[in-house]
Structure formats: structure tokens, C-alpha cells
Amino acid sequence: MKAGNRVLSAVVLVLCLFLVCGCTSVPKEDNIYQVSLLNALLQGEYDGFISVGTLKDHGDTGIGTFDTLDGEMIFLDGNVYKAKVDGTVELMDDQMLVPFAVATTFEPDVIVKPWTAIADIETLKTTMDACIAETTNDFNRFYVAKVSGTFSHVRVRSVPSQEKPYRPLSVIAESQREFEYEQVEGTIVAFRSPDYVEGINLPGWHLHFLSVDKSKGGHLLEASLVQGKIKMGDMKEFQLILPSSSSFAAMDIAEDRREETQSIEGVGRP
């Protein structure tokens, strides 16, 4: 082979490798991948359009929901679980579709710290904010946390699958199911969004729970930690994937829905 041809072949090989690598999705620790918008979910955009498999391509940790708003998602250690409205938990396959979720590759680069005696969920959130203040002191970036340990009390919720025409989430919340557990071991998966993403995601902490035996879980309403450990990482890059449906195109996404959000995210009726 002539020298010129050898050089050309080498260049072509390098370009092919570059294109192949460039087309491969490689999850990064500092990247948050979000499916749809919170305000779209609030208005009834429940049709899934991203698969669980695609979500796994962008991380190993996350929270969200499933097609037709069927249950609560806990994405932990590379596996995606559904906390169902009947209180059971199911491992999901890669074909299941997702209408709303956030995911990242978990890397505890902010703090790893043992904890004891966290009385309630508000104290938990305040304590996690204190960890941020003590380390990065930057509340303008995104954070992910895992709180694993023994809980004296946990209260979670889930919602049932919906049928069209979809009702707003605030209406559906009236039919949510809540479950309480005592002396349970498990992990809280928590994401914190900054205030300026109001309407895109939930400002502050959003927490889901999964028991260590993978039999109990849901959106976290109450928690009392006996002892455990917090691991927290931060995320400085944000990737947003929007629906392409006609229903999404017709929505007023910019409408202020803060009161509606707080009523849904707060503790349910006794």
C-alpha cells in the first residue's frame, strides 16, 4: 500500500471512531436529564414518550412517574421501580414509557455523612440544605441525594393510572393512596432544584422512598430517621426533553401554578 493511501486509511478510521463515539450516550455525573416539564404534568400531560431504557442511558438514579400517571418512580442503583397505588413495588422493564422524570449518574462529590435522629421530613430538608451551605454554598445548581438507613416512621403515597380525557393532577391527588410504615430500612432518593426553575421542575427538595427489600415505596410525605447516611452530589448541566404531542403544544406552560404545586407536593389528608 502506498504511503498516501495508508495515511488516508488512518484518517478515515479515526473519523469513523469519532462518529461512533460521538453518537454514543455516555452519562456524566454532573448532568441532570429531565423528561418533560412539571407544569405540563400538572395540566395532565400523562402520556409517556421516553422509555425506561432511554432513561437508564442517561443515569442510574432518579425519580418520576409512568405512562398514564401509573405510580411513583424510584430509580436506584441502575434499576427502575414502580411504587403502585396498591402499595406494592414492581421492577420495570426497559420498554415502559415515561411522561415525567429526572435522572443522573450518581456521584457523591459534595458530602458523605452519617446522621442520627432526624425527626421529620422538614428537618430532613433543612439539614440537607445545611450540608449544601457548609460545602458548596451554591443554591443555584441542582443536587441529588441518597439518604439510607433505618426509619422509625415513613409515610408515602402513590396515584392510580388515568384514562383520557386526563384530569389535572390537583384533581387526581384527591384519589391518591397513602401508606405508613414503622421501623423500616430503606433509601430516600431526593433531587433539589433551584428557585428559578419554577414551572420547569419543583423548586426545593422532591423525595421518593424505597425500602431495602424493594417491597415498599412511593412519593415521600413523612419520614423519621433513626440512623443512617447521606450521600450528596451536585449537577451543573441540564438536559431537557419535551413532548411533541398536540396537547402539550396547546398548553399555557408559563401559567403560575405554585399554589397548586404546593397542595399536591405537601402531606395529604389524614
C-alpha positions, -999 to +999 in steps of 0.1 A: +000+000+000+013+034-009+022+059+019-006+083+008-032+056+009-021+044+044-024+080+057-059+083+041-070+050+056-058+061+090-077+093+088-109+075+077-105+051+106-101+080+131-132+098+117-153+066+119-143+061+156-151+097+163-185+094+148-193+062+166-182+076+200-200+108+193-233+091+188-230+071+220-247+084+250-223+085+279-239+095+312-220+122+332-220+127+369-227+164+367-256+162+342-293+161+350-316+147+324-352+157+326-383+144+308-410+170+302-420+199+325-437+200+359-463+224+346-472+201+318-476+172+343-498+194+364-521+201+335-525+164+325-497+155+301-495+119+313-487+101+280-452+085+282-428+093+253-394+084+267-386+047+276-372+035+308-343+021+288-335+056+274-337+070+310-311+044+320-289+056+292-287+089+310-281+078+345-286+053+374-306+074+399-338+093+396-375+099+403-406+104+383-438+087+372-450+063+344-473+063+314-509+074+323-495+086+357-494+050+368-475+050+401-443+066+415-408+060+401-378+053+422-347+049+400-320+035+423-286+018+416-295+014+379-329-002+384-363+015+379-391+006+403-427+015+403-445+021+436-480+011+427-513+025+440-520-008+459-488-003+480-467-029+462-435-023+442-426-036+408-393-037+389-399-021+355-386-033+321-369-010+296-399-007+273-421+011+298-428+047+288-423+078+310-441+112+308-420+129+335-388+121+353-353+133+363-322+112+362-285+115+367-254+093+373-250+095+410-216+106+423-214+117+460-189+145+454-205+171+478-208+151+510-209+117+526-220+120+562-236+098+590-268+110+605-289+102+636-323+113+649-339+134+621-374+139+635-394+147+604-392+155+567-389+192+571-360+188+594-345+164+568-348+190+541-333+217+563-304+195+573-297+187+536-298+224+529-273+230+557-250+204+541-251+225+509-244+257+529-214+241+546-199+228+514-206+245+480-229+272+494-244+274+459-282+270+458-283+279+421-272+245+410-290+211+411-284+185+438-291+148+442-290+129+475-294+094+488-304+090+525-301+054+535-307+039+569-333+029+595-365+049+597-389+047+627-417+061+606-423+066+568-454+078+550-456+076+513-482+080+485-490+068+450-516+076+424-537+053+401-534+050+364-556+075+345-578+074+314-585+100+288-596+127+289-570+133+316-579+155+345-554+179+362-531+165+388-546+185+415-579+167+410-563+133+408-545+139+440-578+135+458-577+098+449-542+092+459-534+063+483-512+067+513-492+041+533-475+043+566-446+020+577-428+017+611-392+006+617-383+001+581-349+002+564-346+019+530-333+047+509-347+082+501-338+094+466-340+132+466-335+159+440-332+196+447-339+222+421-332+259+424-359+285+427-355+299+392-369+266+376-404+272+389-428+255+364-400+235+348-394+214+380-402+216+417-381+242+435-365+227+466-364+191+475-385+163+459-382+130+476-392+094+469-386+063+491-378+026+485-374+000+513-343-021+513-363-053+504-379-034+475-414-041+487-425-006+499-421+028+484-436+060+469-436+097+470-423+106+505-447+126+527-432+119+562-400+104+575-383+100+608-347+088+606-332+068+634-297+065+620-282+064+585-260+081+560-265+109+535-246+110+502-250+141+480-238+152+446-243+183+426-252+188+389-242+218+368-255+207+334-292+204+324-308+185+295-345+189+289-366+166+266-400+180+257-431+161+245-441+165+208-479+160+214-506+184+202-519+185+238-485+198+250-484+224+222-518+238+233-508+242+270-501+275+287-469+263+303-460+297+317-491+299+339-483+304+376-491+271+394-472+275+426-502+271+449-513+240+430-478+226+432-476+231+470-510+215+476-500+184+456-465+180+470-475+185+506-488+160+531-522+145+522-553+144+542-552+124+575 
